[in-house]
Amino acid sequence: MADPLMTRFFRYSMERDRAIRLILMENGRIAQVSAVVLRFDEQKISLYILRPPRNVTLPLTDVLSASYVPKDEG
C-alpha cells in the first residue's frame, strides 16, 4: 500500500475529480504527469493522464511521489 500522504492525494483526486501531479515509472522511465485518479487499491492505480490524454493502469509501486498541481492548494 502507498504511504498515507500519497493515499490522501489519491483520495483527494478521486473525490473531487481534480488532477494531481505524480512522479512515476512508466515504461522503465521516470515521468512527471498531471493525472486524475480513477481508482486504486493495495496493488494498482488507474489514472487518466491529461497530456497526452490517455487512461493507464499501473502497479502502485510505480508511483514514486504525489503532490498538488501548481496553483492548487487543496
C-alpha positions as CSV (number, residue, x, y, z in Angstrom):
1,M,0.0,0.0,0.0
2,A,1.1,3.6,-0.7
3,D,2.3,5.7,2.2
4,P,-0.5,7.6,4.0
5,L,0.3,11.0,2.4
6,M,0.1,9.6,-1.1
7,T,-3.1,7.9,-0.3
8,R,-4.6,11.3,0.8
9,F,-3.6,12.8,-2.6
10,F,-5.2,9.8,-4.4
11,R,-8.4,10.2,-2.4
12,Y,-8.4,14.0,-3.0
13,S,-8.2,13.5,-6.7
14,M,-10.9,10.8,-6.8
15,E,-13.4,12.5,-4.6
16,R,-13.0,16.0,-6.2
17,D,-12.3,14.9,-9.7
18,R,-9.1,17.1,-9.6
19,A,-5.8,16.5,-11.2
20,I,-2.7,15.9,-9.1
21,R,0.9,15.8,-10.0
22,L,2.6,12.3,-10.0
23,I,6.2,11.2,-10.4
24,L,6.0,7.6,-11.7
25,M,7.9,4.9,-13.5
26,E,6.4,4.5,-17.0
27,N,7.9,2.0,-19.5
28,G,11.1,1.9,-17.4
29,R,11.5,5.7,-17.3
30,I,10.7,8.3,-14.7
31,A,7.9,10.6,-15.8
32,Q,6.1,13.6,-14.2
33,V,2.4,13.8,-15.2
34,S,-0.7,15.5,-14.2
35,A,-3.5,13.0,-13.8
36,V,-6.9,12.3,-12.2
37,V,-7.0,9.1,-10.1
38,L,-9.9,6.9,-11.3
39,R,-9.4,4.1,-8.7
40,F,-6.7,2.5,-6.6
41,D,-6.2,-0.4,-4.3
42,E,-3.3,-2.1,-2.5
43,Q,-1.8,-3.3,-5.7
44,K,-2.6,-1.0,-8.6
45,I,-3.8,2.5,-9.6
46,S,-5.9,3.6,-12.6
47,L,-5.3,7.1,-13.9
48,Y,-6.5,9.5,-16.6
49,I,-3.3,11.3,-17.7
50,L,-4.0,14.8,-19.0
51,R,-1.2,15.1,-21.6
52,P,-1.3,13.3,-23.9
53,P,-4.8,12.2,-22.9
54,R,-4.9,8.5,-22.0
55,N,-6.0,6.0,-19.4
56,V,-3.4,3.9,-17.7
57,T,-3.3,1.2,-15.0
58,L,0.0,0.8,-13.2
59,P,1.3,-1.1,-10.2
60,L,1.1,1.1,-7.2
61,T,4.8,0.6,-6.6
62,D,5.4,2.6,-9.8
63,V,4.1,5.8,-8.2
64,L,7.1,7.5,-6.6
65,S,5.5,10.7,-5.4
66,A,2.3,12.7,-5.4
67,S,1.5,16.4,-4.9
68,Y,-0.9,19.1,-5.9
69,V,-0.6,20.5,-9.4
70,P,0.7,24.1,-9.5
71,K,-1.8,26.7,-8.2
72,D,-3.9,24.1,-6.4
73,E,-3.6,24.1,-2.7
74,G,-6.4,21.6,-1.9
